[in-house]
Amino acid sequence: MAVKAANLLEKTPEQSDGALHWKLLTGRNAMLKISVYGICDEDGWHIINYLRTLTEA
């Protein structure tokens, strides 16, 4: 059964960069850790930086 994705524009502003990075690295609930998709630690930080640009708009 598919899981509905969270609205990241609502969820990310209240969380620190470190908290988001930890969730990307370890996974959470139905979300797999980023290494499963071949995404490295450094790219995880790039993803967070990109999400921050979306919340600034």
C-alpha positions in Angstrom: 0.0 0.0 0.0 1.4 3.4 -1.0 2.1 6.0 1.7 1.1 9.6 1.1 4.2 11.8 1.1 4.5 14.6 3.6 4.2 18.2 2.6 7.8 19.2 3.1 7.1 22.9 2.8 5.0 22.6 5.9 7.3 20.2 7.8 10.9 21.5 7.3 10.9 25.1 8.6 10.5 24.0 12.2 13.3 21.5 12.1 17.0 22.1 12.3 19.3 21.1 9.4 20.9 18.5 11.7 17.5 16.9 12.5 16.6 16.7 8.8 20.0 15.3 7.9 19.7 12.6 10.6 16.2 11.6 9.2 17.6 11.4 5.7 20.5 9.2 6.9 18.5 6.8 9.1 15.1 6.8 7.5 11.9 7.2 9.4 8.7 5.1 9.4 8.0 4.3 5.7 10.8 6.5 4.4 14.0 4.5 3.7 17.4 5.9 4.4 18.9 7.8 1.5 21.8 5.4 1.0 19.3 2.8 -0.3 18.9 5.2 -3.3 22.6 5.6 -3.7 22.6 9.1 -2.2 25.7 10.0 -0.2 26.0 12.0 3.0 27.2 15.1 1.2 24.3 15.0 -1.2 22.0 14.8 1.8 23.2 18.2 2.8 22.5 19.5 -0.7 19.0 18.2 -0.5 18.5 20.1 2.8 19.9 23.3 1.3 17.5 22.9 -1.7 14.5 22.4 0.7 15.5 25.5 2.5 15.4 27.5 -0.7 11.8 26.3 -1.2 10.7 27.5 2.2 12.2 30.9 1.7 9.9 31.7 -1.3 
